[in-house]
Amino acid sequence: MLMVVLLLMVVLIAFAVIIQVADNLLRLEAKKSGTDTEKSNLSIFPGLNELFRKRNPSYIGDNKVTFLKKGFDIKLEGQANRVVKNGNVATFAIQPPNFRGIAPIPKVVVEIGDNVKAGDHLFYDKTTPDLKYVAPVSGEVIAINRGERRSISEIVMLADKDQQYRELPNFDLGNSSREELVVYLLDAGAWSLFRHRPFNTVAGVHDIPRDIFISTFDTAPLAPDLNLAVEGNEAAFQEGLEVLGKLTIGKVHLALNGNGVTQPSTAFTNAEGVEKHWFNGIHPTGNVGVQIHHIAPITPNCSVWTLGVQDVVTLGRLFTENRWNTERVIAIAGAELNDPHYVRTYAGANLGDLLKDNLTNDHVRLISGDVLSGQKKRLENFVNIYDDQITVVEEGDYYELFGWLTASKSAPSASKSLPSAALFPSTVYKADTNTHGEKRAFVMTGEYESVLPMDIYPQHLMKAVLTNDYEKMEGLGIHELVEEDIALCEYVCTSKQPLQQILRTGLDMMHEQG
Amino acid sequence: MNSLIDKVKGFEPDKEKSPFLHTLYDGFFTFLFTPNTTTKGPGVHIRDRIDLKRTMVVVVLALQLCYVFGAYNIGHQHFLALGQHTGFLEGIHLKLAYGIIQILPIFIVSHVVGLGIEFYYAAKKGHGIEEGFLVSGALIPLIMPPDIPLWILTLAVAFAVILGKEAFGGTGMNIVNIALLARAFVFFAYPTTISGDQCWIAGIEFEGAAAFGEMYGWAHGFFDWIFGSVGWSTFGEGGLAVADGFTGATPLGLALEGWSSVTDVYSPMQMFWGAIPGSIGETSKPLIIMGALMLTATGIASWRIMVSCLFGAVTMGLLLNIWDFDVYMNIPWYYHFYMGSFWFAMAFMATDPVTASGTNAGKWIYGFSIGILGIIIRVMNPAYPEGWMLAIIFMNVFAPLIDHYVIQANINRRLKRVKQVA
């Protein structure tokens, strides 16, 4: 018996030696002919780096991919079906509070009863009278709603059946200067598409951005697939990118999804005149703030702009169609819907019209945006201008017996102390708005860092804000963050702290200080 | 379910008239029911299921094995000293009953005093009762000697909670670990109750050179009545003389004379499994390690601190072996993990998130320093037989400093980037 085993071993070793020698000869031959380089391994064995390297999806090719490990995907029920329906929306509104940085009471230049065309001026901020905010659709102005302290919250329009557009002059992009372009964009209403970082405000009129960043994918819970949004608008998207290229002194950066699940649309992969960056990771990898951090971080005195994909399309249409056409695709998602789907409509559509006959019950929360950083709305409200998603989740105003211990209602969690999270990480959950506990002082550490793929210490930053420590806030990178970046930290927070509010307080403090 | 809530709500006292009662009611109500609060904007609309109650309860659950073993071991050591039921599994019912009689008052006093103070301050400040003391209250009995006089325990808990926590602003604000502060209070204010050879075994009286068992009380009589009725062995009257050769010394006390004098009394396996005298909950290494694994698997405690703590202790143990100055240093480094409370300190004390470093880099430094310091104090300072309590309190104080440097490094990185861009 022993002899047989020994014999077998000897045979195996001899076989291995022969293969090794043959392989070496093969490689020597290949080296001589110059075909065996680092990239093409001609050995019959895979190299170490080939075995352990993460394999890129084939469509990425040899491009560099930034892998972000930290984060958390909240898997929710009610992902929108990939069907784009035509929205049957009667009323639209433009909401001045959407434009961060302008005065609460802007100068409105229309009156109730006026008929306006899409692209006609509606209001402007008194400090920047050149920067016009325009009508998303054509129709009659039926209401100017006021919020707290007489601030203007909504300018509501009853849309025409056939959309009329304000005639814009044909702008020759190739042969005009940046100044002429700026004047044109300010008048056409396109300037409000540019969001300025730090602070996420509307870009200043004299602002010349260091770089412009566009994220072509959204990793937030139930986020829309932006491939669908750009479908059919490839030309406008490319045109928009070219306009942006003229506005910045630096580059236009396009972040692409390298997760390998869905291939980015050719509108993104074939975009010209931009720098492309591939990212692979879970939420919040799709956040443009996270991407900027890994491409070219924001410094306190710099100015970069960000735009959504559909904003770029709207911008491009100004030049391809010579009109202000805010048509866009919006995902209507959430577990409390009969039929989650996509809708083609215009900016600022009414929620009640969009959700007609679709809600399973009325004990729900309507959110413009995603569940992490969206805004709470009612049926008579309107989708925020920069959002391309409506989420509907159940209101969670229920008591739960020993809820902290037994977790009778399943809900998504990043904590492994819940068996469901530890054992079934890919289960899809039905979330509700219950806080699942009360607010406490900061106790746990390392939680926020584990879901924020940035070189930032969120907890210490928050404490710096709470203690009004300007120097530390700046040092710890408050300029690199906006609410959506910190939203996941707020979600996982054991102490239920309102991190987004704290961050905004800090940002406002820094902004006021200049 | 709804009728139950209504029934409980019927007890709600008036907030204006009796704020203390209302706080008390609120504490129990939220214990019974997760409140129906929903998220308010602006901010997230959904929240993670985890909350501080659950976090704290996971730690308390991880300690349960230590409680069971601790109670049993109190009884076992007591009967071992008397020379009765010397096998570990002999007289199980007596040992368990004895241990429960011993541990229950400690548990109750520590909770009543600690939670009472917590409730009082919660009512005074007008916020909800925070769960901080759930863990402190569960830890304190486990790190006390089994014979601790209850009035000393009361003073210690009150001192730790008032000066250690409430003075700094309550849960989440304290600098030093509450449970360890309570122990340190006893250690420095009443050293004879928590050091030497005479305190680690319950129910043994010392009078000069003579030692004998205490008389049993009414609680033992009650158990005797039960045990006697089913025909099991009983406690009896008590007051028996201790067995020949009984010292009561812990392995750490003996280790000053070298490893062989430890193994003369206790075998390494006995130390590992925990059938040795010591603080109530810290003797059984496998059970503590199971608790530690539970904390790591659930992500409640930082594995970084545990691992670096272990590394620190191993490193210092090896260094002392190399130095080899006296018989204590000569003890092979791995035997340090058989004696004393290293595992308990590493798993449950060092990992307290409030008093440990808050940054990941800081956690490595913090844990490693605790490992180094603990072994130094244990081996090189004959006045303190065990070093973990002091090492952790010392590093608790330094944790903000460590964090400061880690944070400053982050700030400097960012500054450097600004300069590069400019």
Interface residues (C-beta under 8 A of the other chain):
Chain A: I74 P297 T299 P300 N301 C302 R365 I367 V371 L372 S373 G374 Q375 K376 T391 V393 E395 G396 D397 Y398 Y399 E400 L401 F402 G403 W404 L405 A407 A411 P412 S413 A414 S415 K416 S417 L418 A421 A422 A431 D432 T433 N434 T435 H436 G437 E438 R440 A441 F442 V443 M444 T445 G446 E449 D455 I456 Y457 Q459 H460 K472 G475 L476 G477 E483 A487 E490 Y491 V492 C493 T494 S495 K496 P498 L499 Q500 Q501 R504
Chain B: M1 L4 I5 T30 L32 F33 T34 P35 N36 T37 T38 T39 G41 P42 G43 V44 H45 I46 R47 D48 R49 I50 D51 L52 K53 R54 T55 V57 V58 G128 E130 E131 G132 G169 G170 T171 G172 M173 A297 T298 G299 I300 S302 P353 V354 A356 S357 G358 T359 N360 K363 D403 V406 I407 N410 I411 R413 R414 L415 R417 V418 V421 A422
